Amino acid sequence: MGVLLAAALLTASLCAECRAEEEPSSLYAKAAVLMDADSGRVLYSKNGDEVLPMASTTKIMTCIVALENGKMEDQVTVSAYAAGQPKVHLGMDKGQQFVLQDLLYSMMLESHNDSAVVIAEHIGAEFLSLPPEGERSVEESRQAVAAFAGLMNQKARDIGCFDTFYVTPNGLDAVWTGEDGVERRHSTTARDLAFVMRYCIGQSVQKEKFLEITRTSSYSFTDVSGKRSYTCINHNAFLQMMEGALSGKTGFTNAAGYCYVGALERDGKCFTVALLACGWPNHKGWKWSDTRALMEYGLSNYIYKSLEEKEPDEKWCRPIPVKNGQTEHIGEEAVTRVRLEKAVDAREEMLLKQNEQIEIKCQVKENLEAPVTSGEEVGQICYLVGGEVFRMDMIVTEDAVEQINMGWCFQKILDRFLLSGIAF
C-alpha cells in the first residue's frame, strides 16, 4: 500500500511539473505576447510579429508622449475638429476649456476619443507653432494631430518598435497615404505593444505619473469655467483580477476586435501582456481569460537565474600582442592589457525557465597593430538565451601602445650604448 501511495504521489508531482511547463494552447487572441518587462525578452508569442490594428490600446502611447512633451497645468481649448470625434467621447463642445491633466484621466479611464484628440492637437500645434485653438481652422487642427502622431511614431522607433505606425491618437481605424502614394494602416504587433507598455511602466521619465493615472479607480473634474463636472471610472477590470496588477488599457473597433495590453508585478517578476484581435461581440470577456492565462504561465514557469553561476572563459583577459609597438627594450614583444566594460544596463540575473541555460560567447582579437589607444574596443562577451543576445559587455584595451618610429629606435640604440659603457 505504501509503494502504491508513493507511486501516486510521484505521478502527481510529475504531472504538476508537466502542467507548469505547458505553454497556453487555447488562447482566443489572434496575436498574443507575454514579455519579461525587466529585459524586454519575449517569453511567449502567438503570431507576435503579425501587423494588426490596435484600437484604443493606442492611448498608452498618446498618454506617455503627452506626459513627456506637455505641461499638465496647461489650459486647452476644444476645437470643432476635436468636438466632432465619435463615441466613446466625453461630450465636449467647441470653445470649452479643460486642464490638460484632467483630459489624460478622461482618455485613459474612460477611453474618450475627443479627449485624446484635444491632447494631441494642443501639443502638436505647439510643435508646429500653429495659431491658438480658437483661431485654428479644421485643416490646421488635422495638421496638429498629424504632428502629434509623428511624435508617437518617433517614440516608437526610439524604443525599438519598428512594426508600429500611428495615424490617430485615439486608435480609431485609419489609413495614412504618403507622398509616394503608399498607404499605411494604423497598426502594431503584439510584440511592439507589449514593448510600449514596458517603456511606459518602467523606462520613461514619466513612468510614475503614467502608473498613477492608469491605476486610478475613479476621477472627477470640471471644465475651466467650473460649470460642467465629469466623473471617469476606470474600465480596466484586470486591476482587480490579479494580485500585483499594475496597469492596462482596453480597446475595440470593428476592424481590430477586442484588444488589451496590461502589466503585472509579483514575486519580484514583472510582465507585460499584449492581445490583438481577441474576439468580437459577444466575446468581451475573452481578453481577461487570455491575460490571466499568460500572466499565470509567466509566474509559474520563470525564475531568476544569476549570471554568476556561469562565468566567461578567463582567456579573454590575457594581454594582446601589438605588432610594431614600442616597448621598454628592443626585442621585447609589445602587449596591451585589457579590461571589461559592462553594458550600461548590464543585468546580473535573467528570468528563465528551469531548463533554460545561459550561453556565453567570447570573441577577442588575437593581435593588434600599433598605434593602440587606451579604451579601444577589441572584443565582446555575449550572454545568450535560446540564441538571443540579452547582454553584451565590451572588452577594451587598458594600455596605449605607440608605433615604432625613428625617434624610438635612436633612443633605444643610445640607451644600449650607454648601458654598455661605450663613450662617444
C-alpha positions as CSV (number, residue, x, y, z in Angstrom):
1,M,0.0,0.0,0.0
2,G,2.9,2.3,0.9
3,V,4.5,1.7,-2.5
4,L,1.3,2.5,-4.4
5,L,0.9,5.7,-2.4
6,A,4.4,6.8,-3.1
7,A,4.0,6.0,-6.8
8,A,0.7,8.0,-6.9
9,L,2.4,11.0,-5.2
10,L,5.3,10.8,-7.7
11,T,3.0,10.7,-10.6
12,A,1.0,13.6,-9.3
13,S,4.2,15.6,-8.8
14,L,5.4,14.8,-12.4
15,C,2.0,15.8,-13.8
16,A,2.2,19.1,-11.9
17,E,5.6,19.8,-13.4
18,C,4.3,19.0,-16.9
19,R,1.4,21.3,-16.5
20,A,3.7,24.1,-15.3
21,E,5.9,23.7,-18.4
22,E,3.0,23.7,-20.8
23,E,2.5,26.9,-22.8
24,P,-1.0,28.3,-23.1
25,S,-2.5,26.4,-26.1
26,S,-6.1,27.7,-26.3
27,L,-5.8,31.5,-26.4
28,Y,-8.6,33.4,-28.1
29,A,-6.5,36.2,-29.3
30,K,-5.2,36.1,-32.9
31,A,-1.9,37.6,-31.7
32,A,-0.5,37.5,-28.2
33,V,2.8,38.1,-26.4
34,L,4.0,37.6,-22.8
35,M,7.1,39.7,-22.2
36,D,9.6,40.0,-19.3
37,A,9.2,43.7,-18.6
38,D,12.7,43.8,-17.0
39,S,14.7,42.6,-20.0
40,G,12.2,43.0,-22.8
41,R,12.5,39.3,-23.7
42,V,9.5,37.7,-25.3
43,L,8.6,34.6,-23.1
44,Y,5.6,33.5,-25.2
45,S,4.4,34.5,-28.6
46,K,1.4,33.6,-30.8
47,N,1.7,35.5,-34.1
48,G,3.6,38.1,-32.1
49,D,5.0,39.8,-35.2
50,E,1.8,40.0,-37.2
51,V,0.8,43.5,-38.0
52,L,-2.8,44.2,-36.9
53,P,-5.0,47.2,-35.8
54,M,-4.7,48.0,-32.1
55,A,-7.8,50.2,-31.3
56,S,-7.6,52.2,-28.0
57,T,-4.5,50.4,-26.7
58,T,-3.0,53.2,-28.8
59,K,-3.7,55.6,-26.0
60,I,-0.9,54.3,-23.8
61,M,1.5,55.9,-26.3
62,T,-0.7,59.0,-26.6
63,C,-0.5,59.3,-22.8
64,I,3.2,58.8,-22.4
65,V,4.1,61.2,-25.3
66,A,1.8,63.8,-23.8
67,L,3.3,63.4,-20.3
68,E,6.8,63.7,-21.8
69,N,6.1,66.7,-24.0
70,G,3.2,68.6,-22.4
71,K,2.6,70.7,-19.3
72,M,-0.1,69.1,-17.1
73,E,-1.3,72.5,-15.9
74,D,-1.9,73.9,-19.4
75,Q,-5.5,75.1,-20.2
76,V,-6.6,73.8,-23.6
77,T,-9.5,74.9,-25.8
78,V,-11.6,72.4,-27.7
79,S,-11.6,72.8,-31.4
80,A,-14.5,72.0,-33.8
81,Y,-12.4,69.0,-35.1
82,A,-11.9,67.6,-31.6
83,A,-15.5,68.1,-30.5
84,G,-16.7,66.1,-33.6
85,Q,-14.9,62.9,-32.6
86,P,-17.2,59.8,-32.4
87,K,-18.1,57.8,-29.3
88,V,-16.8,56.8,-26.9
89,H,-16.4,60.6,-26.0
90,L,-16.6,63.0,-23.1
91,G,-19.1,65.1,-25.0
92,M,-17.2,68.4,-25.0
93,D,-18.2,71.5,-27.0
94,K,-16.2,73.7,-29.3
95,G,-14.6,76.5,-27.3
96,Q,-14.9,74.7,-24.0
97,Q,-11.7,74.7,-21.9
98,F,-10.0,72.0,-19.8
99,V,-6.8,71.4,-17.9
100,L,-4.6,69.0,-19.8
101,Q,-4.1,66.6,-16.9
102,D,-7.8,66.1,-16.5
103,L,-8.1,65.1,-20.1
104,L,-5.4,62.4,-19.6
105,Y,-7.6,60.8,-17.0
106,S,-10.6,61.1,-19.2
107,M,-8.7,59.4,-22.1
108,M,-7.1,56.6,-20.0
109,L,-10.0,55.7,-17.7
110,E,-13.0,56.1,-20.0
111,S,-11.1,55.9,-23.3
112,H,-12.7,59.2,-24.5
113,N,-11.8,59.8,-28.2
114,D,-12.4,63.5,-28.1
115,S,-10.1,63.9,-25.1
116,A,-7.3,62.1,-27.0
117,V,-7.6,64.5,-30.0
118,V,-7.7,67.6,-27.8
119,I,-4.5,66.5,-26.1
120,A,-2.8,65.6,-29.4
121,E,-3.9,68.8,-31.1
122,H,-2.7,71.0,-28.2
123,I,0.8,69.5,-28.2
124,G,1.0,69.1,-31.9
125,A,0.1,72.7,-32.5
126,E,2.8,73.9,-30.2
127,F,5.3,71.7,-32.0
128,L,4.2,73.3,-35.4
129,S,3.8,76.8,-33.9
130,L,0.2,77.0,-35.1
131,P,-2.4,79.6,-34.0
132,P,-4.3,79.1,-30.7
133,E,-7.2,76.7,-30.8
134,G,-9.8,79.4,-31.1
135,E,-8.2,80.8,-34.2
136,R,-7.4,77.5,-35.9
137,S,-9.0,76.1,-39.0
138,V,-10.2,72.5,-39.2
139,E,-7.3,71.8,-41.6
140,E,-4.8,73.2,-39.1
141,S,-6.3,71.1,-36.4
142,R,-5.7,68.0,-38.5
143,Q,-2.1,69.1,-39.1
144,A,-1.6,69.5,-35.4
145,V,-2.9,66.0,-34.7
146,A,-0.8,64.6,-37.5
147,A,2.3,66.3,-36.0
148,F,1.5,64.6,-32.6
149,A,1.2,61.2,-34.4
150,G,4.6,61.9,-35.8
151,L,5.9,62.3,-32.2
152,M,4.2,59.0,-31.4
153,N,5.9,57.3,-34.3
154,Q,9.3,58.7,-33.4
155,K,8.9,57.5,-29.9
156,A,8.0,54.0,-31.2
157,R,11.2,54.0,-33.3
158,D,13.3,55.3,-30.4
159,I,12.3,52.4,-28.2
160,G,12.7,49.7,-30.9
161,C,9.1,49.3,-32.2
162,F,9.6,49.3,-35.9
163,D,6.4,47.4,-36.9
164,T,4.2,50.1,-35.3
165,F,2.6,53.0,-37.2
166,Y,0.3,55.6,-35.6
167,V,-2.2,57.6,-37.6
168,T,-4.6,58.7,-34.8
169,P,-4.0,59.4,-31.1
170,N,-7.2,57.6,-30.1
171,G,-6.9,54.3,-32.0
172,L,-9.8,54.7,-34.4
173,D,-9.2,52.7,-37.6
174,A,-7.4,54.9,-40.1
175,V,-5.1,54.8,-43.2
176,W,-2.4,57.3,-44.0
177,T,-1.2,57.9,-47.6
178,G,2.3,59.1,-48.1
179,E,3.5,61.4,-50.8
180,D,4.6,58.4,-52.8
181,G,1.1,57.0,-52.8
182,V,1.9,54.2,-50.4
183,E,-0.8,53.5,-47.8
184,R,0.0,52.7,-44.2
185,R,-2.6,51.5,-41.7
186,H,-2.9,52.4,-38.0
187,S,-1.4,49.2,-36.6
188,T,1.1,47.4,-34.4
189,T,2.2,44.0,-33.4
190,A,1.6,42.2,-30.1
191,R,5.4,42.3,-29.5
192,D,5.6,46.0,-30.1
193,L,2.5,46.8,-28.0
194,A,4.0,44.8,-25.1
195,F,7.2,46.7,-25.6
196,V,5.4,50.1,-25.5
197,M,3.8,49.1,-22.2
198,R,7.2,48.1,-20.8
199,Y,8.5,51.5,-21.7
200,C,5.5,53.3,-20.1
201,I,5.7,51.5,-16.7
202,G,9.5,51.1,-16.4
203,Q,11.7,53.3,-18.6
204,S,10.0,56.6,-19.3
205,V,10.9,59.6,-17.1
206,Q,7.2,59.9,-16.6
207,K,6.6,56.3,-15.6
208,E,5.3,57.2,-12.1
209,K,2.7,59.6,-13.4
210,F,1.7,57.1,-16.1
211,L,1.1,54.5,-13.4
212,E,-0.7,57.0,-11.1
213,I,-3.2,57.8,-13.9
214,T,-3.8,54.3,-15.1
215,R,-4.2,52.8,-11.6
216,T,-6.8,55.4,-10.5
217,S,-10.2,53.8,-10.0
218,S,-12.2,57.0,-10.5
219,Y,-11.5,60.6,-11.1
220,S,-13.7,63.7,-11.0
221,F,-13.0,67.2,-12.6
222,T,-14.7,70.2,-14.1
223,D,-14.0,72.3,-17.1
224,V,-12.1,75.5,-16.6
225,S,-15.3,77.5,-16.1
226,G,-16.4,75.2,-13.3
227,K,-19.9,75.0,-14.8
228,R,-19.7,71.4,-16.0
229,S,-18.4,68.5,-14.0
230,Y,-17.4,65.0,-15.0
231,T,-16.6,61.7,-13.3
232,C,-14.5,59.0,-15.0
233,I,-14.4,55.3,-14.0
234,N,-11.5,53.0,-14.8
235,H,-12.7,50.2,-17.1
236,N,-9.5,48.1,-16.7
237,A,-11.0,45.1,-14.9
238,F,-7.6,43.4,-14.7
239,L,-6.6,45.8,-11.9
240,Q,-9.0,43.8,-9.6
241,M,-8.4,40.4,-11.2
242,M,-4.9,39.5,-10.1
243,E,-2.7,40.4,-7.2
244,G,0.1,42.7,-8.5
245,A,-1.8,44.1,-11.5
246,L,0.0,47.4,-12.4
247,S,-1.6,49.0,-15.4
248,G,-3.5,48.3,-18.6
249,K,-5.7,49.6,-21.5
250,T,-8.6,48.1,-23.3
251,G,-9.6,48.7,-26.9
252,F,-12.2,47.9,-29.5
253,T,-13.0,48.8,-33.1
254,N,-14.8,46.8,-35.8
255,A,-11.6,46.1,-37.6
256,A,-9.4,45.5,-34.5
257,G,-11.8,43.4,-32.4
258,Y,-11.2,43.4,-28.6
259,C,-7.6,44.3,-27.7
260,Y,-5.8,44.6,-24.4
261,V,-2.3,45.5,-23.0
262,G,-1.5,45.1,-19.4
263,A,1.2,44.8,-16.8
264,L,1.7,42.8,-13.6
265,E,4.4,42.8,-10.9
266,R,4.6,40.0,-8.3
267,D,7.3,37.9,-6.6
268,G,10.0,40.2,-7.9
269,K,8.9,39.5,-11.5
270,C,7.3,42.0,-13.9
271,F,5.4,41.0,-17.0
272,T,3.5,42.8,-19.8
273,V,0.9,41.1,-21.9
274,A,-0.5,42.3,-25.3
275,L,-3.5,40.8,-27.1
276,L,-4.8,41.8,-30.5
277,A,-8.0,40.6,-32.2
278,C,-9.2,38.8,-29.1
279,G,-12.7,38.2,-30.2
280,W,-15.6,40.4,-31.4
281,P,-19.1,40.9,-29.8
282,N,-20.3,38.9,-27.9
283,H,-16.9,37.8,-26.5
284,K,-15.9,40.8,-24.5
285,G,-14.5,38.6,-21.7
286,W,-12.1,36.6,-23.7
287,K,-9.3,39.2,-23.2
288,W,-9.4,38.7,-19.5
289,S,-9.2,34.9,-19.8
290,D,-6.2,35.2,-22.1
291,T,-4.5,37.8,-19.9
292,R,-4.8,35.7,-16.8
293,A,-3.6,32.5,-18.6
294,L,-0.5,34.3,-19.8
295,M,0.3,36.0,-16.5
296,E,-0.1,32.8,-14.6
297,Y,2.1,31.0,-17.1
298,G,4.8,33.5,-16.5
299,L,4.5,33.4,-12.7
300,S,4.6,29.6,-12.6
301,N,7.4,28.8,-15.1
302,Y,10.0,31.6,-14.8
303,I,12.6,32.2,-12.1
304,Y,15.6,34.5,-11.9
305,K,19.0,32.9,-12.5
306,S,22.2,34.6,-11.7
307,L,24.9,35.1,-14.4
308,E,27.5,34.4,-11.7
309,E,26.6,30.7,-12.0
310,K,28.4,30.7,-15.4
311,E,31.4,32.9,-15.8
312,P,33.1,33.5,-19.1
313,D,36.4,31.8,-20.0
314,E,39.3,33.8,-18.5
315,K,41.2,33.6,-21.8
316,W,39.6,36.9,-22.7
317,C,41.6,38.8,-20.1
318,R,45.1,37.8,-21.4
319,P,47.3,40.6,-22.7
320,I,47.1,41.1,-26.5
321,P,50.3,41.3,-28.6
322,V,50.7,44.5,-30.5
323,K,52.7,44.4,-33.8
324,N,55.2,47.2,-34.4
325,G,54.6,48.5,-30.9
326,Q,57.1,50.4,-28.8
327,T,58.5,48.6,-25.7
328,E,60.9,49.3,-22.9
329,H,63.7,47.4,-24.6
330,I,64.5,46.4,-28.2
331,G,63.5,42.9,-28.9
332,E,60.6,42.7,-26.4
333,E,57.1,41.9,-27.5
334,A,54.7,44.8,-27.2
335,V,51.4,44.0,-25.5
336,T,48.4,45.8,-24.1
337,R,46.3,44.6,-21.1
338,V,42.6,44.5,-21.5
339,R,39.6,45.2,-19.2
340,L,35.9,44.6,-19.3
341,E,33.4,47.4,-19.7
342,K,29.9,46.2,-18.7
343,A,26.9,47.4,-20.6
344,V,25.2,50.4,-19.1
345,D,22.1,48.3,-18.4
346,A,24.0,45.1,-17.6
347,R,21.9,42.5,-15.9
348,E,23.3,40.3,-13.2
349,E,20.3,37.9,-13.5
350,M,17.8,36.8,-16.0
351,L,14.2,35.5,-15.9
352,L,14.4,31.9,-17.3
353,K,12.6,28.6,-17.3
354,Q,14.1,25.9,-15.1
355,N,15.5,24.1,-18.0
356,E,16.8,27.1,-19.9
357,Q,20.6,27.7,-19.9
358,I,22.7,30.8,-20.3
359,E,25.2,30.6,-23.1
360,I,28.3,32.7,-23.1
361,K,30.3,33.6,-26.2
362,C,33.6,35.4,-26.0
363,Q,35.3,37.0,-29.0
364,V,38.5,38.9,-28.7
365,K,41.2,39.9,-31.2
366,E,44.4,37.8,-31.2
367,N,46.7,40.6,-32.0
368,L,46.7,44.3,-32.8
369,E,48.6,46.8,-34.9
370,A,50.2,49.8,-33.3
371,P,49.3,52.5,-32.5
372,V,46.8,51.4,-29.9
373,T,44.8,53.8,-27.8
374,S,43.5,53.1,-24.3
375,G,39.8,52.2,-24.3
376,E,39.8,50.8,-27.8
377,E,37.2,48.0,-28.3
378,V,38.9,44.7,-29.1
379,G,36.1,42.1,-28.4
380,Q,32.8,41.3,-26.7
381,I,31.4,38.9,-24.2
382,C,27.8,38.0,-25.1
383,Y,25.2,36.3,-22.9
384,L,22.6,34.5,-24.8
385,V,19.4,32.5,-24.1
386,G,17.9,30.5,-27.0
387,G,20.3,32.1,-29.4
388,E,19.2,35.6,-28.4
389,V,21.7,38.1,-27.0
390,F,20.3,39.8,-23.9
391,R,23.6,41.3,-22.6
392,M,26.8,42.3,-24.3
393,D,29.9,43.5,-22.5
394,M,32.8,45.2,-24.3
395,I,36.5,44.1,-24.0
396,V,38.7,47.2,-24.3
397,T,42.4,48.0,-24.2
398,E,43.9,49.1,-20.9
399,D,47.3,50.4,-22.2
400,A,48.2,52.7,-25.0
401,V,50.9,51.4,-27.3
402,E,52.8,53.8,-29.6
403,Q,54.1,52.7,-33.0
404,I,57.8,52.1,-33.5
405,N,59.4,55.2,-35.2
406,M,62.9,56.6,-35.9
407,G,63.0,58.5,-32.7
408,W,62.2,55.5,-30.6
409,C,64.8,53.4,-32.5
410,F,67.5,56.1,-32.0
411,Q,66.7,56.4,-28.3
412,K,66.9,52.6,-27.7
413,I,70.2,52.3,-29.5
414,L,71.6,55.2,-27.5
415,D,70.4,53.5,-24.3
416,R,72.1,50.3,-25.2
417,F,75.4,52.1,-25.9
418,L,75.2,53.9,-22.6
419,L,74.5,50.7,-20.7
420,S,77.4,49.0,-22.3
421,G,79.8,51.8,-21.2
422,I,80.7,52.9,-24.7
423,A,81.7,56.6,-24.9
424,F,81.3,58.8,-27.9
